[in-house]
Amino acid sequence: MKSYQLFALIILCITLSCANNVSENESFSANEQFESAEKQLALLLKDAETANRIPRTLNKEGDMHWTNPNFDWTEGFYPGSCWYLFEQTKDQKWKVAAEKFQALFEDHKNLTTNHDLGFVFNCSYGNGYRLTNNAAFKEVMITAADSLLTRFNTNVGCIKSWDVDRGWQAERGWKYPVIIDNMMNLELLFKVSELTGESKYKDAAITHANTTIKNHFRADNSSVHVVDYDPETGDVRGKYTAQGYADESSWARGQAWGLYGYTVCYRFTKDPIYLQQAEKIAEYILNFEGTPQDGIPYWDYHASKVPNEPRDVSAATITVSALLELDKYSKEDYKSSITKIMTSLASNAYTAKLGENKHFILKHSVGSIPHGNEIDVPLNYADYYYLEALGRFKSSQNQ
């Protein structure tokens, strides 16, 4: 009996030693990945400065595709990445770059024709204000939040996502479409409410979040992409997809947007309803049987040709960044899932070699397969949320 106990003790010590070594290696790996990412984005910075344009992705020919200077929902992510690099390195060149590139779209703060102002201005000016306390950045955020609020309909209880008087949206016959992505625009409203002391911003954000819980989620805690409302009555007219495989399927990035959005809602309100919702979404994502072993999902969980379908690294980066925050609030333990996804993203399978991939950090993301856009390419928001996740991962190791 004593021999068995001694043997068990030896095994336990070895196990704990391995666990400690893994933890140390993971922390070192996060630092190493940040250093590699900075080297890669330093090359991208040269390209961006030469063109005086904001990089978004690659086109079908493999050449750089810049953001649309008139408006692009992704235009805030590249300066946001520069802010994250400045935060980690303290190198002034990243601060200068962030300020330079976000200034290119500052006047978009007045646009009332698009719901993505939260994405655009929170990721850029929001991070900038957090790191510098520049009062001018705060004013830009407030103006953008006011523009975003013009799209809030009290009958529906949501911010309208797309205008339906033109383009492919008009062809769908929708009246008041709200997409799960819109949960990501609420963080700007919460922040501006704190900055101004005015409750109208957070009140709209809370109402939107509550309406979305009610109508966007299925019994298994997956979400639909689009809910179309009657703007006069607030009734649900139908539930659809725009970027997923089918109306009934689970578009991977949509699941990630929901997870991230409700984690943010809990951060600002401490309402347990939002924590529970985030936990439910996390459970769906992490326990879905069709997800590959490395934790990087297919672009839609129910795509017809799985496993011969593109992966979506952007969905993985958003998910793991959200899990890193959720892990601080929840009694659930997400550390093993976080480690798996972060390790996968840092591997050669998904991280580009220095000088390749047109100097984006990550490979193999998907924009919209139904629209034939951005399939198996790098995306600036995949890099943004990866840098955010690396920063959060490093912070968690230091706690």
N, C-alpha and C positions, 0 to 999 in steps of 0.2 A: 504493500500500500504506500509506503514511504517512497519507494522507487517511482511509482506512478505519479505521486504528487510532485516529486522532483522533476520528472520529465515534463509534466504539465506546466510547472513553473518556468522551465527553460523555454518551452514553446511560447508561453505568454510573453516572456521577455523579448524573444526574437520578434514576435508579432508587433509588440509596442515599438521596438527599435526600428523595424521596417516602416511602421506608420510615421514615426518621427522623421525618418529619412525622406519619405515621400513628401511630407509637409514642407521640409526644408527645400527639397528640389523644386516643388511647386512654386514656392515663393521666389526662388532664384529664377525659375523659368518665366515667371511673370515679368520680372525685371528685364530679363534677356529679351522677351518678346517686345517689350516697350522700346528697348534700345533698337531692335531690328526695325520696328515699325517707324521709329523716328527717321532712321536712315532711308527707308523707302519713301516716306512722305517728304523728306528733304529733296529728293529727286523730283517728286511730283510738284513740289513748290516751285522749282525752277521752270517747269513747263507752264504752270499756271501764271507765274509772273510774266513770262514771255508773251503769253496770249492775253493776259489781263482778263482771264475768264475763269469760271468756277468749274472744276472737273466733276462730272456726274458718273460716267460709265464708259464703256466702249461700244462702238457701233458694230454692225454685222461684219464689217470688213476688218475689225480689230483695231480701228483708229479711235482716238479720243473723241468722246461726245461730251460737249460742254453743256452747262445748264442754259436754259432759254433766258436771255436777259430781260424779257418782258415779264416773266414770272415762271418760277419752277418750284414745285413743292419740295425739291431736294436741295435748294440753293443754300440753306442754312447749315447743312451738315459739314461741308468742307471747312468753313471758318470755325465751326464747332470743334472739329478735330484739331485744328490749330490751337484752339483754347485749351483742349485737353493736353496737348503736347507742351504748351507753355506751363500749365499747372504742374506737370511732372518734372520738367527739365529746368524751368525758370529761365530758359533761353529767350531773350527779348525778340529774336527774329520771329518766333511763333506768335507773340503778341502783336507785333507789327503786321504780320500776315493776316491774322484773324481780323484785325481792325480794317485792313485794306479791302479784304474780300467781302466782309459783311456790309461795308459802305456801298458796294456796288448795287445792293438791293434795298437800301434803307427806305427809299420812297415807296416801297411796296407795303409799308406799314399802313398806308391809307386805303389799300384795296379792300373792298367789301364783296368781291365777286368770288372769293375762294375761302374755304374753311381751313386751309393748311397754314395759316399765319402762326399758329402755335408751334408747329414743327419748325417753321422758318426762323422765327424770332426768339423762341426759347432756347433752341440749340446754339444759336449764334450770340445775339445780344444778351440773352439770359445768362449764359456761361460767362460772357464778358463782364457783365455787371457783378456776378458772384465773385469773380476774381479780382476786379479792379475798383468796384464801387464808383465807377464813372457815372455821374448823374445824367449825362446825355444818353447813355445806354438805357437807363431806367425810363426816360421819357419816350424813347422808341418803343419799349415794351408796353407802356401804357397806351400809346396810340394804337399799336397793333391789337391789343386786347379790346379796345373800344371798337375797332373795325370788325373784329371777330364777333363781338356781341350783337352786331346788326343782323347776324344770321341766326340768332336765337328766336324761336317761335314759342310763345308761352302756351299756345294750344297744343302743340306737339310735345313740348318739354325737351326739345333737342336743338342743337345747332345744325343747320342744313349743310350737308356735305357738298353736293354738286348742284349747280344751276342746270336746268333741264330744257333750256330754250335753244340749245345748239349742240352739235356734235353727236357722238354715239349715245350720250345720255338721253337726248331728245327722242331717239329712236326706240328707247325702251318703254316710253309711255309713263314714266315715273312723274310724280308730282312733288314729293318732298323726300328725296333719298337721304338716308343717314347710314354711314358706313362705320364698321367697328374701328377703323383707323382713327376716327374722330376722337376716340378716347385719349389719343396722344396730344390733342390740342388743349386739353383741360389744364395741363400743368402751367401753361402761361397764365391762364385765368386765376388759378390759385395763387401764383406768385404775385401777380399784380394786385390782387385783393390784399395781400399782406403789405405790399409796398405802399398802397394808397390808403389803407384802412377802410376801403369801401367794399361793402358786402355783395354788391350786385354781380361782381365777377365770380366769386366763389358760389353764390346762389345759383347762377346759371350752370356752373360746372357740376354742382351736386345734382341739380335737377336732370341734367343730361345723363349723368352716370346712373341715376336711379331708373330713368326711362330705358336706358340701354340694358340694364340688368333684366328688366321686365320683358323686353321684346326681342333681344338679340340672341339669347342663349337657349339651347335645347336642354332636354332632360339629362343628357350625358355631360353637360357643361361645356360642350363645344359651342362655337358661335357661328351664326350666319354672317355673310359679308354685308349685305345691304338690306335694310328695312325701309320700305317706302310708306310714307304716312300721308294721310289727308291733312293738308295744312289748315283746313277750317275746323275739323272736328278732332284731329289728333288720332283718329283711328288708323290701325295698320291696314294698308292696302295690299301688301304682299311682301314676301321675303325671297331674296335672290342672291346671286353672286355676280360680280363683275370681273374679278381677277382669279377666282377659284375654278375648279374643275366643273362643278355643278352646283345648283341651288342648294342641294342637300349635303354637299360635301364640306370638309373642313380645310379651308385655305390656310396653309401653314403660317404665313405671316400675320394673317388675321387673328389667329389664336395668340400669337406673340403680342400683338398690339393690345389685346384685351388684358392679358396678364400684366403687362407693363402699366397700362392705364389704371387698373384698379389698385395696383400696388402704390402708385402715386397718389391716388385718391385717399388711401389709408394714411399715407405719410402726412397729408395736410389736414385731415379731419379726425383721424383716430376712430372713425366709425367702424365697429367690428363687421358690419355688413360688407364693407369693401375688402377687408382682410379675408373674410370667408370666401368672397367671390374670387379673389386672387388665388386662394388655396385650391378652390375647385377647378379653376382653369389649369393651374399647375399640375394637379392630379391627372387631368385629362391628357395634357401634353406629355407628361413624363411616363404615363402608363399605357400610352397608345401602342398596341402590339406591332403595328406596321412600321414603327420608326426604326431605322437601322441601329446597329449596336453602338455606333460611334456617336449617336445622339444628334446628328445633323439630319433634319427631316427632309422628306421629299416636298416639292413645292406645294402639293396638296396631299393631305393624308389619304384621300380616296381616289387619287388619280388612277386612270384605268390601266396603265401599263407598269405600275409598280412591280418589280424593282427597277424597271428600265425607264425611269423618269428622272428629270433633273432634281438635284438637291437644291435647297434654298438656304445658303449660309446666312443671308440677312435675317431670316426667321430665327436661326440659332443664336445670333449675336444679340438680338433684341430679347429673346427668351432668357439667355444666361445673365444678361445685365439685370433684368427684372428679378430673376431668382436670387441674385446676390443681394439685392435690397430686401426682398421678401424674407430671406433667411434671417434677417435681423429682427423681424417683427413676429414671425410665426413660431409656433411650437413644433411645427414640422421641421425635419432636418433635410435640407436640400444640398448639403455639401458634396455628397458623392456625385450627384447629377451635375452640379456646377463643375467639379473637377473633370468629369468625363468630357463635357462639352468644351471646356476651355482647352483641355489637352488636345482634343480633336482639331479645334480651330487653329491651334499653334503648330499642327503637324504640316509636313510638306504637301499633304493632300489638299489643304485649304489655304495655307499661307504661301504667297508667292515668294520666289527667290528674289534677292536684291537685284533691282534693275529690270526685272521682268514685269509682266502684267500691267504695262504702261504706268508702273509705279504706284498702283493701288496695293493695299496690304493683302486683301483676301480675294480668293477666287470663288467661282461657282455659286453665284446668287441668281435670283430670278425676279424680274420686275412683273411682267404680266404675260403669261403664256397665251391666254385667250386673245390678247391684242397683238401677239407676235412681237412683243417688245422686251428687250433686255433679258434674253434667255441664256443662262450659263455664262454670266459675265461678272466682273467686279461692279460693286455699287458703292457710292460714297457713303450711304447710310449704313451699310454693313461694316465699313471701316470705322465709322463714328461710334456705333454701339459696341464694337469690339474694343476700341480704346477706352470707352466708358467702363466696360466690363473689366478690362485689365486694371484700371485704376481702382475700381471697387474691390477686385480680387486682392490687390496689394494691400489695401486698407484693412481688409478682413484678416489678412495674415499678421498684421501688426497689432491687432486688438488683443 
